[in-house]
Every structure is written in structure tokens, then in C-alpha cells.
Amino acid sequence: MIEQKQSLDQLPKEIKAAFMELNILKHLNGAGERLDLKALYSVAPRVEGKNRNVLRMIQTVLAPGIPVTVVFVHHRSKKNEWLAILSTDLTLTAQDIIRIYRMRWDIEVFFKCAKSLLRLQKEFQGRSYDLLISHTTIVFSRYILLAWQHRQSTDQRTLGGLFYLLCDEVATIDWATALHSHSAPFVEIRNTLIFKHFFI
């Protein structure tokens, strides 16, 4: 995700180099000239539909020749600005790209919590591989316990309720389909053994 008016001076060297590559987008608009995100936003067609957060969407090519889909969405906290989300999977719709990006945000929250609150990097200083793995495992286990405790206090669903939801899903599968899906691996193994016995 790239903010519209982000200062490049505040970024680390590695991220600044990657951002410069993203900032030099090559969009084929007749002359094949390179456009930055602001210019690309102006040439991208508007997206019509139910989702008002999606402003524009365009497929283009990065400077190294990588095809991408760029989705421009409303910035939640700054109403007059937009955010650009890039995807290299050209088959995804704008809604799918946004949905996947939202799932990635949970991963960012996990790493932020592990580093800041659970002191992943600061609590233990060691050089041994085994010590580092042990410390990381302990920190991640703490996070799992905290997440489980949070879910227990906020989620009203119970294991019994989840069991009944699962039963409702399984009820839609008829007996013949279930038997076929469970017996298919055994039939494949039998056919492989018969083939090996007679032809090898």
C-alpha cells in the first residue's frame, strides 16, 4: 500500500529503492511514457459498482516489466486522499484485492504485538540458533494464549455452537458423495498396486 503524499526522505534505503521502482510505473497510454501514481490515478477509469471505497482500477506494468493491477481506494482517515494497492495476480477483482489486503493486516498486527508488547527482539539477546528458536516459540505461544483469552472474552460462540454449525454444513453433503470422497484414495492405491503387480 502506498500513500499519496508520502515523503521518500523518511523511508529506509531498501524501501526507498523499491518505492522508486513502484513510483516509475510504465503505463501504455499511446506514447508508452512512465507515470507516477498521481498521474496513473488521473488516467485510470472510475470503478462503478456497490463498493464506494474503490475509486479507480487499472492494469499496468512496473518499470522492470512486471504486470500489476493497481486499485485506488479511499483513505479512511484522510477523506481527500487515496491509497494504492498493487497486486501481481491480474485475475483478481478489486473486491478480492481489498479482501486479501485486509487479511494481511492481521499479520501486521501480530508482528507489531510480538515486537512491541511481547518484546520479541528486546527480551532476550542470544546468538545460538536453538536459543533464538526457543525464544521465538515462547513469544508466539504467549501471543496464542493472549489471542485465545481475548476470543474467549469477546466471542459469544461456544464449541457446541460450532459443532452444530459444522453438522449443518455436513448435512448438505449426501451419503453417496461422502462415501465416494472417502473411498477415492483407497481406490487409487488399489489401482496403483494392481498396475505395479501386473506390469512391473
C-alpha positions as CSV (number, residue, x, y, z in Angstrom):
1,M,0.0,0.0,0.0
2,I,1.4,3.4,-0.9
3,E,0.1,6.7,0.4
4,Q,-0.5,9.5,-2.0
5,K,1.8,12.1,-0.4
6,Q,4.4,10.0,1.4
7,S,7.8,11.6,1.8
8,L,10.6,9.5,0.4
9,D,13.1,11.0,2.7
10,Q,11.5,9.3,5.7
11,L,11.9,5.8,4.2
12,P,14.8,3.4,4.8
13,K,17.2,2.9,1.8
14,E,15.8,-0.5,0.8
15,I,12.2,0.6,0.9
16,K,13.0,3.8,-0.8
17,A,14.6,1.9,-3.8
18,A,11.5,-0.3,-4.0
19,F,9.2,2.7,-3.8
20,M,11.1,4.4,-6.6
21,E,10.6,1.4,-8.8
22,L,6.9,1.4,-8.0
23,N,6.8,5.2,-8.5
24,I,8.1,4.8,-12.0
25,L,5.1,2.9,-13.4
26,K,5.1,2.3,-17.1
27,H,1.6,2.6,-18.4
28,L,0.9,2.2,-22.1
29,N,-1.1,5.3,-22.9
30,G,-0.1,5.7,-26.5
31,A,3.4,7.1,-26.0
32,G,4.5,4.4,-23.5
33,E,5.7,7.1,-21.1
34,R,6.4,6.4,-17.5
35,L,3.8,7.7,-15.0
36,D,3.9,8.2,-11.2
37,L,1.0,7.1,-9.1
38,K,-0.7,10.5,-9.2
39,A,-0.6,10.6,-13.0
40,L,-1.7,7.0,-13.1
41,Y,-4.7,7.8,-10.9
42,S,-5.8,10.5,-13.3
43,V,-5.7,8.2,-16.3
44,A,-7.3,5.2,-14.5
45,P,-11.0,4.6,-15.3
46,R,-13.5,5.0,-12.5
47,V,-15.0,1.8,-11.0
48,E,-18.8,1.7,-11.0
49,G,-20.5,-0.6,-8.5
50,K,-21.7,-1.1,-5.0
51,N,-18.4,-0.6,-3.2
52,R,-17.9,3.1,-2.9
53,N,-14.5,2.7,-1.3
54,V,-13.0,1.7,-4.6
55,L,-12.3,4.8,-6.7
56,R,-10.3,3.5,-9.7
57,M,-8.6,0.4,-11.0
58,I,-6.1,-0.1,-13.8
59,Q,-3.8,-2.8,-15.1
60,T,-0.3,-1.6,-15.9
61,V,3.3,-2.7,-16.0
62,L,6.0,-1.8,-13.5
63,A,9.3,-0.5,-14.8
64,P,11.1,-3.9,-14.6
65,G,8.3,-5.4,-16.8
66,I,6.1,-6.9,-14.1
67,P,2.3,-6.6,-14.9
68,V,0.2,-5.4,-11.9
69,T,-3.3,-4.4,-11.1
70,V,-3.5,-1.1,-9.2
71,V,-6.6,-0.4,-7.1
72,F,-7.1,3.1,-5.8
73,V,-9.3,3.2,-2.6
74,H,-10.5,6.0,-0.3
75,H,-8.2,6.8,2.6
76,R,-10.3,6.3,5.8
77,S,-8.7,8.9,7.9
78,K,-7.9,11.5,5.2
79,K,-11.0,12.0,3.1
80,N,-9.4,13.9,0.3
81,E,-6.6,11.3,-0.3
82,W,-6.4,7.8,-1.7
83,L,-4.3,4.7,-1.2
84,A,-3.0,2.5,-4.0
85,I,-3.0,-1.3,-3.5
86,L,-0.9,-3.3,-6.0
87,S,-1.5,-6.9,-7.0
88,T,0.5,-9.1,-9.3
89,D,-2.4,-11.5,-9.8
90,L,-4.3,-10.0,-12.7
91,T,-7.3,-12.3,-12.4
92,L,-8.4,-10.8,-9.1
93,T,-11.2,-8.3,-8.9
94,A,-10.9,-5.1,-6.9
95,Q,-13.0,-6.5,-4.1
96,D,-10.8,-9.6,-3.9
97,I,-7.6,-7.5,-3.8
98,I,-9.1,-5.4,-0.9
99,R,-10.3,-8.5,0.9
100,I,-6.8,-10.1,0.7
101,Y,-5.2,-6.9,1.9
102,R,-7.5,-6.8,4.9
103,M,-6.4,-10.3,5.8
104,R,-2.7,-9.3,5.6
105,W,-3.4,-6.5,8.1
106,D,-3.9,-9.1,10.9
107,I,-0.4,-10.4,10.2
108,E,1.0,-6.9,10.6
109,V,-0.9,-6.5,13.9
110,F,0.6,-9.9,15.0
111,F,4.2,-8.8,14.3
112,K,3.6,-5.4,15.9
113,C,2.2,-7.0,19.1
114,A,5.1,-9.6,19.1
115,K,7.7,-6.9,18.8
116,S,6.3,-4.2,21.0
117,L,4.2,-5.8,23.7
118,L,5.8,-9.2,23.9
119,R,9.3,-7.9,23.4
120,L,10.4,-10.4,20.7
121,Q,13.7,-8.6,19.9
122,K,14.5,-7.0,23.3
123,E,13.7,-9.5,26.0
124,F,16.4,-12.0,25.1
125,Q,19.8,-11.5,23.4
126,G,21.4,-14.7,22.2
127,R,23.4,-15.9,19.2
128,S,22.6,-19.6,19.3
129,Y,20.1,-20.9,16.8
130,D,18.4,-23.1,19.3
131,L,18.1,-20.2,21.8
132,L,16.6,-18.0,19.2
133,I,14.1,-20.6,18.1
134,S,13.1,-21.3,21.7
135,H,12.6,-17.6,22.5
136,T,10.6,-17.1,19.4
137,T,8.4,-20.1,20.2
138,I,7.8,-18.8,23.7
139,V,6.8,-15.3,22.4
140,F,4.5,-16.8,19.8
141,S,2.9,-19.1,22.4
142,R,2.3,-16.1,24.6
143,Y,0.5,-14.4,21.7
144,I,-1.6,-17.5,21.1
145,L,-2.7,-17.6,24.7
146,L,-3.5,-13.9,24.7
147,A,-5.5,-14.2,21.4
148,W,-7.3,-17.2,22.8
149,Q,-8.1,-15.3,26.0
150,H,-9.3,-12.3,24.0
151,R,-11.5,-14.6,21.9
152,Q,-13.0,-16.3,25.0
153,S,-14.0,-12.9,26.5
154,T,-15.4,-11.4,23.3
155,D,-16.7,-14.3,21.1
156,Q,-20.1,-15.5,22.1
157,R,-19.9,-18.7,20.1
158,T,-19.2,-22.0,22.0
159,L,-17.7,-25.2,20.9
160,G,-21.2,-26.8,20.9
161,G,-22.4,-24.0,18.7
162,L,-19.5,-24.5,16.3
163,F,-20.3,-28.3,16.3
164,Y,-23.9,-27.6,15.3
165,L,-22.7,-25.3,12.5
166,L,-20.4,-28.0,11.2
167,C,-23.2,-30.5,11.4
168,D,-25.4,-28.2,9.3
169,E,-22.6,-28.0,6.7
170,V,-22.1,-31.7,6.6
171,A,-25.9,-32.3,6.3
172,T,-25.8,-30.7,2.8
173,I,-23.5,-33.5,1.6
174,D,-25.4,-36.6,0.7
175,W,-24.3,-40.1,1.7
176,A,-23.1,-41.2,-1.7
177,T,-20.9,-38.1,-2.2
178,A,-19.3,-38.6,1.3
179,L,-18.7,-42.3,0.6
180,H,-17.1,-41.5,-2.8
181,S,-14.8,-38.8,-1.4
182,H,-13.6,-41.1,1.4
183,S,-13.1,-44.2,-0.8
184,A,-11.4,-42.4,-3.7
185,P,-7.8,-42.5,-2.1
186,F,-8.2,-46.3,-1.4
187,V,-9.4,-47.0,-5.0
188,E,-6.4,-45.0,-6.3
189,I,-4.0,-47.0,-4.1
190,R,-5.6,-50.3,-5.2
191,N,-5.2,-49.4,-8.8
192,T,-1.6,-48.4,-8.3
193,L,-0.9,-51.8,-6.6
194,I,-2.6,-53.7,-9.4
195,F,-0.7,-51.8,-12.0
196,K,2.7,-52.5,-10.3
197,H,1.8,-56.2,-9.7
198,F,0.9,-56.9,-13.4
199,F,3.1,-54.5,-15.4
200,I,6.3,-54.2,-13.4
